Amino acid sequence: MANTKTRDTTVGRRDTVETKPAFKTTELVIWALTVAGVLIAAAVTENLDGHDAWKYVSWLSIGYMISRGLAKAGSYAKDNDPRTADYNDR
């Protein structure tokens, strides 16, 4: 006889996401405003040249990526794809 077990896949699953997408965070807004401020300051003042301004923009971008990485660390987003199902649920 063939094995005809069926399984209810809706039991015990949650449709929650712990972190917001990057475009919905205040981190992105602060990063964009700070980058704009650095580039405007480089254009207006004589004390800050273009090379240093882009170096500061790079550092700001690295800091932003690290902060997003820390925010996403350990979070889980459900994708409803049966190919990526957790094998422990079977």
N, C-alpha and C positions, 0 to 999 in steps of 0.2 A: 504494500500500500504506500502511496506517496504521502510525503509529509505535507499536510495542509494547514499548518499553523498560521494564524493571522495575528497581527499585532496592531494595537491602537497607538498610533504615533503622536496623538495629541495629548496624551496623559503625561503630566509631569514636566511640560515644557513651558517656558516663559518667553514672552515676546518683549523683552526689555533690552535697552541699550544703555550702558553706563555713562558713556561720554557723548557729547554733542559733536556733530560734524565741525570741522575746522572753521568753516565760514560763518558759523553761528556763535563763535566764542568772542569774548572781549579781548583775548590774547591777539587775535588777528587784527582787530581794530587798533589796538595799542601799537603793535608792530608796524602797521602801515603808517600811522601818524608819526611815529618816531623816525622811520625811514624818510618820510617826506620832510620832517624837520631837519634831519641831518643834511639831506641834499639841498634844501633851501639855504641852510646856514653856510654850506660850502659855496653856494653861488653868490651869496650876499657879502660874506666877510672875507677878509684877506688872510685871516689866521688859519683857515681850514682849506686845504687844497683838495682837489678832486680825488687824488690817490688815497689820502687819509679818509675822506668821506666814504669812499667805496669799501675801504677796509672796515670802517665802523658798521656799515650796512651789512657786510658779510658776518661780522660778529653778532649783530642783532638777529640775523637770519639763523645762524647756528643756535643761538639761545632760544629762538622761537621753535625750531625743530626739536630741540631737547625738551622743551616744556610740553610740546604736543606728544612727544614720545612717552614722557612720564605720565601724562594724562591718559594715554591709551594703554599703558602697560597693565596687563591683567584684565582688561575689559574684554567683553565678548559681544559681538554683534551677530544676531541670528540672520542667516541668509536664505532660509527656506529651500536650499538645494539638497535633495536627497543624497547626492554623491558625497557631500561633505558632512554627513550625519555623524554624530559621535558614536563610535562603535561600542561604547559602554552601555548605551541605551538598548542595544539589541538583545 
